[in-house]
Amino acid sequence: MMRQSTHELVVVTRGRGFTEVTAEIAALVRESGFQSGLVTLHLRHTSASLLIQENADPEVRRDLERFFSRLAPDGDPLFRHTSEGDDDMPAHIRTALTTVNLSIPIVRGGLALGTWQGIYVWEHRTASHRRQLVVHLLGE
């Protein structure tokens, strides 16, 4: 019989960069008892995003950060939306180019992630934030 549950996690970031949440999501899947199904993640923000990325070599995440800093630099005079600082509009652009939603299958009671895949909240602002992550589980 198909069941579902919804949870909300608060993810405290340390400013611009990646915060891994794989273990927290995997724990919710284990606690649900679902052997098959789907996890849907939704981040309730416009200046941070969700990402599945390599969790073995941290240089991958640093390279992503360097690339995005070149793509949408803080303080670019092109941006008019600066009400919260020089990193305000670049953070929105970073989110627009990535995503705030992820769906991950549940297979044999666990997340169907690859060997080197981790789930991350990618903070695009330079200051620390408390980000709200909604986790919806659907399965049996």
C-alpha positions in Angstrom: 0.0 0.0 0.0 1.4 3.4 -1.0 2.1 5.8 1.9 3.6 9.3 2.1 5.1 11.6 4.7 6.5 15.1 4.7 9.3 16.5 6.8 11.0 19.9 7.1 14.7 20.1 7.8 16.6 23.3 8.7 20.0 23.4 7.1 22.4 25.9 8.7 24.9 27.0 6.1 28.3 28.7 6.8 28.0 31.2 3.9 28.8 30.6 0.3 29.5 26.9 -0.4 28.1 23.4 0.0 26.5 21.7 3.0 25.9 18.0 2.5 22.5 16.6 3.6 22.8 13.1 2.3 22.9 11.4 5.7 19.9 13.3 6.9 17.8 12.4 3.9 19.0 8.8 4.0 18.0 8.6 7.7 14.4 9.8 6.8 14.2 7.1 4.1 15.3 4.4 6.6 12.9 5.6 9.3 10.0 5.5 6.7 10.5 1.8 6.1 9.9 2.3 2.4 11.6 -0.3 0.2 10.7 1.5 -3.0 9.4 4.9 -3.8 10.5 8.5 -4.4 12.0 11.3 -2.3 11.3 14.8 -3.5 13.3 17.7 -2.0 12.3 21.3 -2.2 14.4 24.2 -1.0 12.2 27.2 0.0 14.7 29.9 -1.1 15.7 31.9 -4.2 19.4 32.5 -3.2 20.4 28.9 -2.5 20.0 25.7 -4.4 20.0 21.9 -4.3 22.6 19.8 -6.1 23.6 16.2 -6.5 27.4 16.2 -6.9 30.6 14.3 -6.2 31.2 13.8 -2.5 34.6 12.3 -2.7 36.9 15.0 -3.9 36.1 18.5 -2.4 38.0 20.1 -5.2 35.0 19.4 -7.5 32.9 21.7 -5.3 35.6 24.3 -5.1 35.9 24.3 -8.9 32.1 24.7 -9.2 32.3 27.7 -6.9 35.2 29.2 -8.9 33.3 28.8 -12.1 30.1 30.4 -10.8 32.0 33.3 -9.3 33.3 34.0 -12.8 29.8 33.5 -14.3 28.0 35.8 -11.8 30.5 37.9 -9.9 29.6 39.8 -6.8 29.3 43.5 -7.3 28.9 43.4 -11.1 27.7 46.9 -12.1 25.2 45.2 -14.5 23.0 44.3 -11.5 20.4 46.7 -10.2 19.0 44.4 -7.5 21.4 45.0 -4.7 19.1 45.7 -1.7 20.8 43.0 0.4 24.3 43.6 -0.8 26.7 42.9 -3.7 26.1 39.1 -3.5 22.3 39.5 -3.7 21.6 39.3 -7.5 24.5 36.9 -8.2 22.9 34.5 -5.7 19.6 34.7 -7.5 21.3 34.0 -10.9 23.2 31.0 -9.4 19.8 29.6 -8.2 18.2 30.2 -11.6 20.9 28.3 -13.3 20.7 25.3 -10.9 17.6 24.1 -9.1 15.6 24.1 -5.9 13.9 20.7 -6.5 15.4 17.2 -6.7 13.7 13.8 -7.0 15.6 10.6 -6.0 14.3 7.1 -6.3 14.1 4.8 -3.3 15.4 1.4 -4.2 15.7 -1.6 -1.8 15.1 0.7 1.2 17.8 3.3 0.3 18.5 6.3 -1.9 19.4 5.3 -5.5 22.5 7.5 -5.5 25.7 6.6 -7.4 28.9 5.7 -5.5 30.3 9.2 -5.4 27.0 11.2 -5.3 26.0 13.3 -2.4 23.0 15.7 -1.9 24.0 19.3 -1.1 22.4 22.6 -0.2 24.5 25.1 -2.2 24.5 28.5 -0.4 24.9 31.3 -2.8 25.0 34.2 -0.3 28.3 35.1 1.5 26.7 35.1 5.0 25.4 32.1 7.0 21.7 31.3 6.6 19.1 28.9 8.0 17.6 27.2 4.9 14.3 25.3 5.0 14.3 22.0 3.1 11.0 20.2 2.6 11.4 16.4 2.2 8.4 14.5 0.7 8.6 10.7 0.8 6.2 8.5 -1.3 6.6 4.8 -1.3 5.8 1.3 0.0 
